[in-house]
Amino acid sequence: MAARRAARRRRRLTPRRWLPFAALTALVVGAVMVSSEVPSKPPSDIDPVLDTSRLPAVAAADAISSTWYCAGGTATGDGIAELSVVLANDAPRGATADITMMGQDGKQETTQVDVPSHGRARVRASEVLDAEWVGAVVEVRGGRVGVDREVTGPAGFDAAPCSAVAGDHWYVASGATARGSEEYLSIFNPFADPASVAISFATDTGRRTPQSLRALSIPARSVRTIKLNDTITNRTAVATSVVARSGRVVVDRVQTYDGQGEVIGIGDDANPPQGLVSTPASPVRAPRWIIPAARIGAGVETQIAIYNPGSKTAEVDVVLTPQDPKLNPEIEPVGLTIRPREQAVVSLSEVDGVVPDTDMWVDVRSLEGVPVVAERISFFGKPATRTGATATAGTPIAATRWMVTQGGATRSRTTTVQVVNPGDTKAKITVVTLDGGDRDVLESASIELDPGDRRSLDLEAAGAAATVIVTSSKPVVVGSSIAVAEGPGLSVQLASPFPESVVALPPVS
């Protein structure tokens, strides 16, 4: 084993030696807590089979109905993260969706919307229910529908697919409560019975299991939002584990940066971050995660957060591969030893061999199969042309067919779609756009993608905010980005796979 690892030219770092701009190592409390109120369902050390059905996906072809859960937004008309639900339908027949908004006090309202064939629909939460915080249950009859949740506020904009399940274990790999940043944890119980959860944290100064959060009640059909700054104060790195002691819940994180706080980055390009981050927590752990887009540059800082909520040490490689790998020098993998219930954050600005302004993709590999969770965090500021913050979950799957709900650019937003081929043979990529009831092949975006390479597709001919369907001859990973033209606002997210085309990423031994 030692010889094999040495042959791979790995650079071994323990989390506490990786401190690029602040204390970026934290002890992560998983589901096993030293307490008289220990949750009864801790995660196993090795998940034998990744349950891909727990991940967001387009409705199955034979599904009579499908359900999504969209948590973590405000609905007052002028809140910090005003929630909208965006639905896209890749089917020759229309679909009908019942969208129920549930507030923090048990109030709820339902609206019905038609999702046209090869078209989209949008519903703003504040037009359905006036509430400080809301969660949405989206129940769709018919169609091949994908559902995104989008938030906007004074700090910026973000978007991501809604959650596919309610569950009993949720993980948030990154967060911050340092000066200039605020983090909110939304816990949504869409069911008729109350739920109880235990919440634990990892910070750059150690583990925290606040007494008040060890048996937190979530009333039926309601959302409960916790401002972490009130409990976990002034921390540059916060990771969270939520375990349902009874019932099932959906967990989301909202993070704001006001542009006046802690500096992120290195040297003259360092900036106080400004932006809005809102992404669902992860309901799964896995031994391998792919993040389809990453870069650093003037005013751009990117980090990869990984944590290990189990009880066995994880030996992890963070493998960075530049676009056109045959034309760019190989980057030595960053090796991490992440002890049980610990978190590590890698700043790409500190990795030898990373060339600024070079597009890359990231492959996080737990070498002994110990399941972890991985996420990308990026900050954009002067002199970059964009301003904003974004967090993007990695994916433990690949697929031959993906939906990007909002792929086409608009007058107020620019967009990109990225495709990564993690396999060892070429992949033939074809692209179709859904726009106003039409389903058109986008010839300009059709490419052949070499093994180990990634590309941004040519979407110049796509309609405004058109939905994009990416089909590949081999399993690939697809992501997208949306940036607002004026002011802070940036979203980098995964696309939604079609479930019949999904395969789990093979672990690396």
Helices and strands as residue ranges (DSSP letters): H 2-7, E 11-13, G 15-17, E 25-27, G 52-54, E 65-75, E 82-89, E 95-103, E 108-115, E 119-124, G 125-127, E 131-141, E 145-153, E 156-161, E 169-172, E 181-189, E 195-203, E 206-208, G 211-213, E 216-218, E 222-227, G 228-230, E 238-246, E 250-258, G 267-269, E 274-280, E 288-294, E 300-308, E 314-322, E 334-338, E 342-347, G 348-350, E 360-366, E 373-380, E 388-393, E 397-404, E 413-420, E 427-435, E 438-441, G 443-445, E 447-449, E 454-456, E 467-484, E 490-494, E 496-497, G 499-501, E 502-504
